[in-house]
């Protein structure tokens, strides 16, 4: 257990940041899952709109530091490719 005042403060700050970062990662996962469910369901329009919402979330996560920039870019690129390969509803 920490004994110094500064060490106790760091513990408090770390707990707070951990909560915020967990929430961010959870939010990103939710947005990505919506895209994946739309792709699995074959709904092109829904997949596109979900992708348009998920892409900024991934990039915000990269900017905030909960994801590496290249990881976020890779995830976006793979989702875009999957949505692009979908057949439009006839």
Secondary structure, DSSP 8 states (H G I E B T S, - for coil): ---SHHHHHHHHHHHHHHHHHHHHHHHHHHHHHHHHHHHHHT-HHHHHHHHHHHHHHHHHHHHHTSS-HHHHHHHHHHHHHHHHTS----
